[in-house]
Amino acid sequence: MEINSIWWIWIIIGVIFLFIELFTSTFFGLWMAIAALLPAAISLIKPEISVEIQIISWIIAMIVCGVLWVKFSKPDAPLQAIDDQLVGQIGVLAKSCDTENSGTVLLQKPVGGATQWQCIANQPIAADTRVIIKEQINATLVRVDYEKKS
């Protein structure tokens, strides 16, 4: 193969990895496609560079693209609190409670950074019961009551 046409092979390799990326959602193929541009540019500018150097530059470029992707594509931090108001929230008891024994209420959305709260009640309430939070006693304990259907 003519030495001046080797840069086209790198472009074709990049396009193949772009097509692979179309069928995946990992962005792995995208890194390889972008990384293939480096040896393509090297072989276009200096066609006498060996294929081994081009492959090594491709591997290094893939690693750099992967590291940059991991560094700059961190997922958004989970919401600490979707709702600030704890009183009035409806949840389900995971563990029964009464006036002396605390239970655990599970909320559907985080309030104050938590979806699980220790709870007490004025009367015994069995587990798997829908309850409403009536009062926040301290930073980790709430008072619950049966959810009243209207």
C-alpha positions, -999 to +999 in steps of 0.1 A: +000+000+000+013+034-008+026+052+023+007+084+015-027+067+018-022+052+052-039+082+069-071+072+052-070+039+070-070+057+103-100+078+091-118+046+081-110+031+115-124+062+132-156+060+111-160+023+119-158+031+156-183+059+152-207+033+136-201+010+166-209+039+189-242+044+172-253+009+185-239+013+220-244+039+248-210+036+264-190+063+245-162+037+242-164+037+204-164+075+204-130+076+223-115+052+198-128+072+169-115+105+182-082+089+191-079+076+155-076+112+144-042+115+160-024+088+140-043+100+109-029+135+114+006+122+121+007+100+090-007+128+069+020+153+081+049+128+083+041+098+060+074+082+068+065+075+104+062+038+111+029+020+116+041+009+151+045+045+161+011+053+148-005+024+167+013+035+199+000+070+194-035+057+189-033+037+221-020+067+240-047+089+225-074+063+235-061+063+271-061+101+272-096+103+258-108+078+283-092+096+312-106+130+301-141+114+297-140+100+332-127+133+346-152+156+329-183+135+326-190+129+363-227+124+368-246+151+386-247+147+423-279+131+436-304+156+449-299+160+486-334+172+491-362+173+466-386+186+492-377+207+522-409+202+541-409+170+561-442+175+579-471+164+557-451+139+537-467+105+531-446+073+535-449+036+543-437+020+576-409-005+570-409-013+607-439-010+631-438+017+657-457+029+688-451+055+716-421+036+731-406+017+702-394+035+672-400+023+637-388+033+602-408+052+577-398+052+540-405+082+518-407+082+481-385+113+476-356+125+498-363+152+524-334+166+542-311+142+523-329+110+535-357+087+524-356+067+556-366+083+590-369+068+624-404+074+637-427+070+667-465+072+669-492+080+695-507+045+689-493+012+676-490+012+638-481-020+619-455-023+592-465-017+556-490+009+566-493+042+548-486+071+573-483+108+572-456+127+591-471+149+617-441+164+635-403+164+633-391+158+668-353+161+661-329+157+633-336+120+629-369+113+646-404+121+634-439+115+647-463+097+623-500+089+622-523+069+600-529+086+566-564+099+566-582+092+533-604+121+522 
